[in-house]
Amino acid sequence: MNTLTFTRDQLIGITELQRNASAVSSKAKEKDLLVLKNNAPHVVIVDCDRYEQLLEKVEQADIYVMLHERKKDTVWMTTKEVFADLSLFNSGGTTEYDNRKR
């Protein structure tokens, strides 16, 4: 698991959050904040735009993993082999479309 690193100015006590929610939310627009409860990490506050970016990165990573897994288990075919399997080529190696152009 990755570790999160926060600077001292990104640490907010839960009491400060309760007393100054508006100021803390304004600060969260500028940088991610780590809320401490009993001097232990409790929650992270991030701006909505940043949250959407993080979700997008997670989605991209999921897609990458899915494609990588599919690639491992797949025997790749050439385009010509795919067309042949789909009966798009005639015995001369041309498609019906090629024959119409002549």
Distance bins in CASP14 RR format, pairs under 12 A and 6 or more apart:
PFRMAT RR
TARGET T0000
AUTHOR 0000-0000-0000
RMODE 2
METHOD distances of the structure
MODEL  1
3 34 0 0 0 0 0 1 0 0 0 0 0
3 41 0 0 0 0 0 1 0 0 0 0 0
4 10 0 0 0 0 1 0 0 0 0 0 0
4 11 0 0 0 0 0 1 0 0 0 0 0
4 32 0 0 0 0 1 0 0 0 0 0 0
4 33 0 0 0 0 0 1 0 0 0 0 0
4 34 1 0 0 1 0 0 0 0 0 0 0
4 41 1 0 0 1 0 0 0 0 0 0 0
4 43 0 0 0 0 0 1 0 0 0 0 0
4 44 1 0 0 1 0 0 0 0 0 0 0
4 46 0 0 0 0 0 1 0 0 0 0 0
5 11 0 0 0 0 0 1 0 0 0 0 0
5 32 0 0 0 0 0 1 0 0 0 0 0
5 34 0 0 0 0 1 0 0 0 0 0 0
5 41 0 0 0 0 0 1 0 0 0 0 0
5 44 0 0 0 0 0 1 0 0 0 0 0
6 12 0 0 0 0 1 0 0 0 0 0 0
6 31 0 0 0 0 1 0 0 0 0 0 0
6 32 1 0 0 1 0 0 0 0 0 0 0
6 33 1 0 0 1 0 0 0 0 0 0 0
6 34 1 0 1 0 0 0 0 0 0 0 0
6 35 0 0 0 0 0 1 0 0 0 0 0
6 36 0 0 0 0 1 0 0 0 0 0 0
6 41 0 0 0 0 1 0 0 0 0 0 0
6 44 0 0 0 0 1 0 0 0 0 0 0
6 45 0 0 0 0 0 1 0 0 0 0 0
6 46 0 0 0 0 0 1 0 0 0 0 0
7 31 0 0 0 0 1 0 0 0 0 0 0
7 32 0 0 0 0 0 1 0 0 0 0 0
7 33 0 0 0 0 0 1 0 0 0 0 0
7 34 0 0 0 0 1 0 0 0 0 0 0
8 31 0 0 0 0 0 1 0 0 0 0 0
8 33 0 0 0 0 0 1 0 0 0 0 0
8 34 0 0 0 0 0 1 0 0 0 0 0
8 36 0 0 0 0 0 1 0 0 0 0 0
9 27 0 0 0 0 1 0 0 0 0 0 0
9 30 0 0 0 0 1 0 0 0 0 0 0
9 31 1 0 0 1 0 0 0 0 0 0 0
9 32 0 0 0 0 0 1 0 0 0 0 0
9 33 0 0 0 0 1 0 0 0 0 0 0
9 34 0 0 0 0 0 1 0 0 0 0 0
10 24 0 0 0 0 0 1 0 0 0 0 0
10 27 0 0 0 0 1 0 0 0 0 0 0
10 28 0 0 0 0 1 0 0 0 0 0 0
10 30 0 0 0 0 1 0 0 0 0 0 0
10 31 1 0 1 0 0 0 0 0 0 0 0
10 32 1 0 0 1 0 0 0 0 0 0 0
10 33 1 0 1 0 0 0 0 0 0 0 0
10 34 1 0 1 0 0 0 0 0 0 0 0
10 35 0 0 0 0 0 1 0 0 0 0 0
10 36 0 0 0 0 0 1 0 0 0 0 0
10 41 0 0 0 0 0 1 0 0 0 0 0
10 44 0 0 0 0 1 0 0 0 0 0 0
10 45 0 0 0 0 1 0 0 0 0 0 0
10 46 0 0 0 0 0 1 0 0 0 0 0
11 17 0 0 0 0 0 1 0 0 0 0 0
11 24 0 0 0 0 0 1 0 0 0 0 0
11 27 0 0 0 0 0 1 0 0 0 0 0
11 31 0 0 0 0 0 1 0 0 0 0 0
11 32 0 0 0 0 0 1 0 0 0 0 0
11 33 1 0 0 1 0 0 0 0 0 0 0
11 34 1 0 1 0 0 0 0 0 0 0 0
11 35 0 0 0 0 1 0 0 0 0 0 0
11 36 1 0 1 0 0 0 0 0 0 0 0
11 37 0 0 0 0 0 1 0 0 0 0 0
11 39 0 0 0 0 1 0 0 0 0 0 0
11 40 0 0 0 0 0 1 0 0 0 0 0
11 41 0 0 0 0 1 0 0 0 0 0 0
11 42 0 0 0 0 0 1 0 0 0 0 0
11 44 0 0 0 0 0 1 0 0 0 0 0
11 45 0 0 0 0 0 1 0 0 0 0 0
12 18 0 0 0 0 0 1 0 0 0 0 0
12 19 0 0 0 0 0 1 0 0 0 0 0
12 20 0 0 0 0 1 0 0 0 0 0 0
12 21 0 0 0 0 0 1 0 0 0 0 0
12 23 0 0 0 0 1 0 0 0 0 0 0
12 24 1 0 1 0 0 0 0 0 0 0 0
12 25 0 0 0 0 0 1 0 0 0 0 0
12 26 0 0 0 0 0 1 0 0 0 0 0
12 27 1 0 0 1 0 0 0 0 0 0 0
12 28 0 0 0 0 1 0 0 0 0 0 0
12 31 0 0 0 0 0 1 0 0 0 0 0
12 32 0 0 0 0 0 1 0 0 0 0 0
12 33 1 0 1 0 0 0 0 0 0 0 0
12 34 1 0 0 1 0 0 0 0 0 0 0
12 35 1 0 1 0 0 0 0 0 0 0 0
12 36 1 0 0 1 0 0 0 0 0 0 0
12 37 0 0 0 0 0 1 0 0 0 0 0
12 41 0 0 0 0 0 1 0 0 0 0 0
12 42 0 0 0 0 1 0 0 0 0 0 0
12 43 0 0 0 0 1 0 0 0 0 0 0
12 44 0 0 0 0 0 1 0 0 0 0 0
12 45 1 0 0 1 0 0 0 0 0 0 0
13 19 0 0 0 0 1 0 0 0 0 0 0
13 20 0 0 0 0 0 1 0 0 0 0 0
13 24 0 0 0 0 1 0 0 0 0 0 0
13 33 0 0 0 0 1 0 0 0 0 0 0
13 34 0 0 0 0 1 0 0 0 0 0 0
13 35 1 0 1 0 0 0 0 0 0 0 0
13 36 1 0 1 0 0 0 0 0 0 0 0
13 37 1 0 0 1 0 0 0 0 0 0 0
13 38 0 0 0 0 1 0 0 0 0 0 0
13 39 0 0 0 0 1 0 0 0 0 0 0
13 40 0 0 0 0 0 1 0 0 0 0 0
13 41 0 0 0 0 0 1 0 0 0 0 0
13 42 0 0 0 0 1 0 0 0 0 0 0
13 43 0 0 0 0 0 1 0 0 0 0 0
13 45 0 0 0 0 0 1 0 0 0 0 0
14 20 0 0 0 0 0 1 0 0 0 0 0
14 21 0 0 0 0 0 1 0 0 0 0 0
14 24 0 0 0 0 0 1 0 0 0 0 0
14 33 0 0 0 0 0 1 0 0 0 0 0
14 34 0 0 0 0 0 1 0 0 0 0 0
14 35 1 0 1 0 0 0 0 0 0 0 0
14 36 1 0 0 1 0 0 0 0 0 0 0
14 37 1 0 1 0 0 0 0 0 0 0 0
14 38 0 0 0 0 1 0 0 0 0 0 0
14 39 0 0 0 0 0 1 0 0 0 0 0
14 40 0 0 0 0 0 1 0 0 0 0 0
14 41 0 0 0 0 0 1 0 0 0 0 0
14 42 1 0 0 1 0 0 0 0 0 0 0
14 43 0 0 0 0 1 0 0 0 0 0 0
14 45 0 0 0 0 0 1 0 0 0 0 0
15 21 0 0 0 0 0 1 0 0 0 0 0
15 24 0 0 0 0 0 1 0 0 0 0 0
15 35 0 0 0 0 0 1 0 0 0 0 0
15 36 0 0 0 0 1 0 0 0 0 0 0
15 37 0 0 0 0 1 0 0 0 0 0 0
15 38 0 0 0 0 0 1 0 0 0 0 0
15 39 0 0 0 0 0 1 0 0 0 0 0
15 42 0 0 0 0 0 1 0 0 0 0 0
16 22 0 0 0 0 0 1 0 0 0 0 0
16 23 0 0 0 0 1 0 0 0 0 0 0
16 24 1 0 0 1 0 0 0 0 0 0 0
16 25 0 0 0 0 0 1 0 0 0 0 0
16 27 0 0 0 0 0 1 0 0 0 0 0
16 33 0 0 0 0 0 1 0 0 0 0 0
16 35 0 0 0 0 1 0 0 0 0 0 0
16 36 0 0 0 0 1 0 0 0 0 0 0
16 37 0 0 0 0 0 1 0 0 0 0 0
16 45 0 0 0 0 0 1 0 0 0 0 0
17 23 0 0 0 0 1 0 0 0 0 0 0
17 24 1 0 1 0 0 0 0 0 0 0 0
17 25 0 0 0 0 1 0 0 0 0 0 0
17 27 0 0 0 0 0 1 0 0 0 0 0
17 28 0 0 0 0 1 0 0 0 0 0 0
17 33 0 0 0 0 1 0 0 0 0 0 0
17 34 0 0 0 0 0 1 0 0 0 0 0
17 35 1 0 1 0 0 0 0 0 0 0 0
17 36 0 0 0 0 1 0 0 0 0 0 0
17 37 0 0 0 0 1 0 0 0 0 0 0
17 42 0 0 0 0 1 0 0 0 0 0 0
17 43 0 0 0 0 1 0 0 0 0 0 0
17 44 0 0 0 0 0 1 0 0 0 0 0
17 45 0 0 0 0 1 0 0 0 0 0 0
18 24 0 0 0 0 1 0 0 0 0 0 0
18 35 0 0 0 0 0 1 0 0 0 0 0
18 37 0 0 0 0 0 1 0 0 0 0 0
18 42 0 0 0 0 0 1 0 0 0 0 0
20 26 0 0 0 0 1 0 0 0 0 0 0
20 27 0 0 0 0 1 0 0 0 0 0 0
20 28 0 0 0 0 0 1 0 0 0 0 0
20 33 0 0 0 0 0 1 0 0 0 0 0
21 27 0 0 0 0 0 1 0 0 0 0 0
21 28 0 0 0 0 0 1 0 0 0 0 0
21 33 0 0 0 0 0 1 0 0 0 0 0
21 35 0 0 0 0 0 1 0 0 0 0 0
21 45 0 0 0 0 0 1 0 0 0 0 0
22 28 0 0 0 0 0 1 0 0 0 0 0
22 29 0 0 0 0 0 1 0 0 0 0 0
23 29 0 0 0 0 0 1 0 0 0 0 0
23 30 0 0 0 0 0 1 0 0 0 0 0
23 33 0 0 0 0 0 1 0 0 0 0 0
24 30 0 0 0 0 0 1 0 0 0 0 0
24 31 0 0 0 0 0 1 0 0 0 0 0
24 32 0 0 0 0 0 1 0 0 0 0 0
24 33 1 0 0 1 0 0 0 0 0 0 0
24 34 0 0 0 0 0 1 0 0 0 0 0
24 35 0 0 0 0 1 0 0 0 0 0 0
24 43 0 0 0 0 0 1 0 0 0 0 0
24 45 1 0 0 1 0 0 0 0 0 0 0
25 33 0 0 0 0 1 0 0 0 0 0 0
25 35 0 0 0 0 0 1 0 0 0 0 0
25 45 1 0 0 1 0 0 0 0 0 0 0
25 46 0 0 0 0 0 1 0 0 0 0 0
25 47 0 0 0 0 1 0 0 0 0 0 0
25 48 0 0 0 0 0 1 0 0 0 0 0
26 33 0 0 0 0 0 1 0 0 0 0 0
26 45 0 0 0 0 0 1 0 0 0 0 0
26 47 0 0 0 0 0 1 0 0 0 0 0
27 33 1 0 0 1 0 0 0 0 0 0 0
27 34 0 0 0 0 0 1 0 0 0 0 0
27 35 0 0 0 0 0 1 0 0 0 0 0
27 45 0 0 0 0 1 0 0 0 0 0 0
27 46 0 0 0 0 0 1 0 0 0 0 0
27 47 0 0 0 0 0 1 0 0 0 0 0
28 34 0 0 0 0 0 1 0 0 0 0 0
28 35 0 0 0 0 1 0 0 0 0 0 0
28 43 0 0 0 0 0 1 0 0 0 0 0
28 44 0 0 0 0 1 0 0 0 0 0 0
28 45 1 0 1 0 0 0 0 0 0 0 0
28 46 1 0 0 1 0 0 0 0 0 0 0
28 47 1 0 1 0 0 0 0 0 0 0 0
28 48 0 0 0 0 1 0 0 0 0 0 0
28 49 0 0 0 0 0 1 0 0 0 0 0
28 50 0 0 0 0 1 0 0 0 0 0 0
28 51 0 0 0 0 0 1 0 0 0 0 0
29 45 0 0 0 0 1 0 0 0 0 0 0
29 46 0 0 0 0 1 0 0 0 0 0 0
29 47 1 0 1 0 0 0 0 0 0 0 0
29 48 0 0 0 0 1 0 0 0 0 0 0
29 49 0 0 0 0 1 0 0 0 0 0 0
29 50 0 0 0 0 1 0 0 0 0 0 0
29 51 0 0 0 0 0 1 0 0 0 0 0
30 45 0 0 0 0 0 1 0 0 0 0 0
30 46 0 0 0 0 0 1 0 0 0 0 0
30 47 0 0 0 0 1 0 0 0 0 0 0
30 49 0 0 0 0 0 1 0 0 0 0 0
30 50 0 0 0 0 0 1 0 0 0 0 0
31 44 0 0 0 0 0 1 0 0 0 0 0
31 45 0 0 0 0 1 0 0 0 0 0 0
31 46 0 0 0 0 1 0 0 0 0 0 0
31 47 0 0 0 0 1 0 0 0 0 0 0
31 50 0 0 0 0 1 0 0 0 0 0 0
32 43 0 0 0 0 0 1 0 0 0 0 0
32 44 1 0 0 1 0 0 0 0 0 0 0
32 45 1 0 0 1 0 0 0 0 0 0 0
32 46 1 0 1 0 0 0 0 0 0 0 0
32 47 1 0 0 1 0 0 0 0 0 0 0
32 49 0 0 0 0 0 1 0 0 0 0 0
32 50 1 0 0 1 0 0 0 0 0 0 0
32 51 0 0 0 0 1 0 0 0 0 0 0
32 53 0 0 0 0 0 1 0 0 0 0 0
32 54 0 0 0 0 1 0 0 0 0 0 0
33 41 0 0 0 0 0 1 0 0 0 0 0
33 42 0 0 0 0 0 1 0 0 0 0 0
33 43 0 0 0 0 1 0 0 0 0 0 0
33 44 1 0 0 1 0 0 0 0 0 0 0
33 45 1 0 1 0 0 0 0 0 0 0 0
33 46 1 0 0 1 0 0 0 0 0 0 0
33 47 0 0 0 0 1 0 0 0 0 0 0
33 50 0 0 0 0 0 1 0 0 0 0 0
34 40 0 0 0 0 0 1 0 0 0 0 0
34 41 1 0 1 0 0 0 0 0 0 0 0
34 42 0 0 0 0 1 0 0 0 0 0 0
34 43 1 0 0 1 0 0 0 0 0 0 0
34 44 1 0 1 0 0 0 0 0 0 0 0
34 45 1 0 0 1 0 0 0 0 0 0 0
34 46 0 0 0 0 0 1 0 0 0 0 0
35 41 1 0 0 1 0 0 0 0 0 0 0
35 42 1 0 1 0 0 0 0 0 0 0 0
35 43 1 0 1 0 0 0 0 0 0 0 0
35 44 1 0 0 1 0 0 0 0 0 0 0
35 45 1 0 0 1 0 0 0 0 0 0 0
35 46 0 0 0 0 0 1 0 0 0 0 0
36 42 1 0 0 1 0 0 0 0 0 0 0
36 43 0 0 0 0 1 0 0 0 0 0 0
36 44 0 0 0 0 0 1 0 0 0 0 0
36 45 0 0 0 0 0 1 0 0 0 0 0
37 43 0 0 0 0 1 0 0 0 0 0 0
44 50 0 0 0 0 0 1 0 0 0 0 0
44 51 0 0 0 0 1 0 0 0 0 0 0
44 54 0 0 0 0 0 1 0 0 0 0 0
45 51 0 0 0 0 1 0 0 0 0 0 0
46 52 0 0 0 0 1 0 0 0 0 0 0
46 53 0 0 0 0 1 0 0 0 0 0 0
46 54 1 0 0 1 0 0 0 0 0 0 0
46 55 0 0 0 0 0 1 0 0 0 0 0
47 53 0 0 0 0 1 0 0 0 0 0 0
47 54 0 0 0 0 0 1 0 0 0 0 0
48 54 0 0 0 0 0 1 0 0 0 0 0
48 55 0 0 0 0 0 1 0 0 0 0 0
49 55 0 0 0 0 0 1 0 0 0 0 0
49 56 0 0 0 0 0 1 0 0 0 0 0
50 56 0 0 0 0 0 1 0 0 0 0 0
50 57 0 0 0 0 0 1 0 0 0 0 0
51 57 0 0 0 0 0 1 0 0 0 0 0
51 58 0 0 0 0 0 1 0 0 0 0 0
52 58 0 0 0 0 0 1 0 0 0 0 0
52 59 0 0 0 0 0 1 0 0 0 0 0
53 59 0 0 0 0 0 1 0 0 0 0 0
53 60 0 0 0 0 0 1 0 0 0 0 0
54 60 0 0 0 0 0 1 0 0 0 0 0
54 61 0 0 0 0 0 1 0 0 0 0 0
55 61 0 0 0 0 0 1 0 0 0 0 0
55 62 0 0 0 0 0 1 0 0 0 0 0
56 62 0 0 0 0 0 1 0 0 0 0 0
56 63 0 0 0 0 0 1 0 0 0 0 0
57 63 0 0 0 0 0 1 0 0 0 0 0
57 64 0 0 0 0 0 1 0 0 0 0 0
58 64 0 0 0 0 0 1 0 0 0 0 0
58 65 0 0 0 0 0 1 0 0 0 0 0
59 65 0 0 0 0 0 1 0 0 0 0 0
59 66 0 0 0 0 0 1 0 0 0 0 0
60 66 0 0 0 0 0 1 0 0 0 0 0
60 67 0 0 0 0 0 1 0 0 0 0 0
61 67 0 0 0 0 0 1 0 0 0 0 0
61 68 0 0 0 0 0 1 0 0 0 0 0
62 68 0 0 0 0 0 1 0 0 0 0 0
62 69 0 0 0 0 0 1 0 0 0 0 0
63 69 0 0 0 0 0 1 0 0 0 0 0
63 70 0 0 0 0 0 1 0 0 0 0 0
64 70 0 0 0 0 0 1 0 0 0 0 0
64 71 0 0 0 0 0 1 0 0 0 0 0
65 71 0 0 0 0 0 1 0 0 0 0 0
65 72 0 0 0 0 0 1 0 0 0 0 0
66 72 0 0 0 0 0 1 0 0 0 0 0
66 73 0 0 0 0 0 1 0 0 0 0 0
67 73 0 0 0 0 0 1 0 0 0 0 0
67 74 0 0 0 0 0 1 0 0 0 0 0
68 74 0 0 0 0 0 1 0 0 0 0 0
70 76 0 0 0 0 0 1 0 0 0 0 0
75 81 0 0 0 0 0 1 0 0 0 0 0
75 82 0 0 0 0 0 1 0 0 0 0 0
76 82 0 0 0 0 1 0 0 0 0 0 0
77 83 0 0 0 0 1 0 0 0 0 0 0
77 84 0 0 0 0 1 0 0 0 0 0 0
77 85 1 0 0 1 0 0 0 0 0 0 0
77 86 0 0 0 0 0 1 0 0 0 0 0
78 84 0 0 0 0 1 0 0 0 0 0 0
78 85 0 0 0 0 0 1 0 0 0 0 0
78 89 0 0 0 0 0 1 0 0 0 0 0
79 85 0 0 0 0 0 1 0 0 0 0 0
79 86 0 0 0 0 0 1 0 0 0 0 0
79 88 0 0 0 0 1 0 0 0 0 0 0
79 89 0 0 0 0 0 1 0 0 0 0 0
79 95 0 0 0 0 0 1 0 0 0 0 0
80 86 0 0 0 0 0 1 0 0 0 0 0
80 88 0 0 0 0 1 0 0 0 0 0 0
80 89 1 0 0 1 0 0 0 0 0 0 0
80 92 0 0 0 0 0 1 0 0 0 0 0
80 93 1 0 0 1 0 0 0 0 0 0 0
80 94 0 0 0 0 0 1 0 0 0 0 0
80 95 0 0 0 0 0 1 0 0 0 0 0
81 88 0 0 0 0 0 1 0 0 0 0 0
81 89 0 0 0 0 1 0 0 0 0 0 0
81 93 0 0 0 0 0 1 0 0 0 0 0
82 88 0 0 0 0 1 0 0 0 0 0 0
82 89 0 0 0 0 1 0 0 0 0 0 0
83 89 1 0 1 0 0 0 0 0 0 0 0
83 90 0 0 0 0 0 1 0 0 0 0 0
83 93 0 0 0 0 1 0 0 0 0 0 0
83 94 0 0 0 0 0 1 0 0 0 0 0
83 95 1 0 0 1 0 0 0 0 0 0 0
83 96 0 0 0 0 0 1 0 0 0 0 0
83 97 0 0 0 0 0 1 0 0 0 0 0
83 98 0 0 0 0 0 1 0 0 0 0 0
84 90 0 0 0 0 1 0 0 0 0 0 0
84 91 0 0 0 0 0 1 0 0 0 0 0
84 92 0 0 0 0 0 1 0 0 0 0 0
84 93 0 0 0 0 1 0 0 0 0 0 0
84 94 0 0 0 0 0 1 0 0 0 0 0
84 95 0 0 0 0 0 1 0 0 0 0 0
86 95 0 0 0 0 0 1 0 0 0 0 0
86 96 0 0 0 0 0 1 0 0 0 0 0
87 93 0 0 0 0 0 1 0 0 0 0 0
87 95 0 0 0 0 0 1 0 0 0 0 0
87 96 0 0 0 0 1 0 0 0 0 0 0
88 94 0 0 0 0 1 0 0 0 0 0 0
88 95 1 0 1 0 0 0 0 0 0 0 0
88 96 1 0 0 1 0 0 0 0 0 0 0
88 97 0 0 0 0 1 0 0 0 0 0 0
88 98 0 0 0 0 0 1 0 0 0 0 0
88 99 0 0 0 0 0 1 0 0 0 0 0
89 95 1 0 1 0 0 0 0 0 0 0 0
89 96 0 0 0 0 1 0 0 0 0 0 0
89 97 0 0 0 0 0 1 0 0 0 0 0
89 98 0 0 0 0 1 0 0 0 0 0 0
89 99 0 0 0 0 0 1 0 0 0 0 0
90 96 1 0 0 1 0 0 0 0 0 0 0
90 97 0 0 0 0 0 1 0 0 0 0 0
90 98 0 0 0 0 1 0 0 0 0 0 0
90 99 1 0 0 1 0 0 0 0 0 0 0
90 100 0 0 0 0 0 1 0 0 0 0 0
91 99 0 0 0 0 0 1 0 0 0 0 0
92 98 0 0 0 0 1 0 0 0 0 0 0
92 99 0 0 0 0 1 0 0 0 0 0 0
93 99 0 0 0 0 0 1 0 0 0 0 0
94 100 0 0 0 0 0 1 0 0 0 0 0
94 101 0 0 0 0 1 0 0 0 0 0 0
94 102 0 0 0 0 1 0 0 0 0 0 0
95 101 0 0 0 0 1 0 0 0 0 0 0
95 102 0 0 0 0 0 1 0 0 0 0 0
96 102 0 0 0 0 0 1 0 0 0 0 0
END
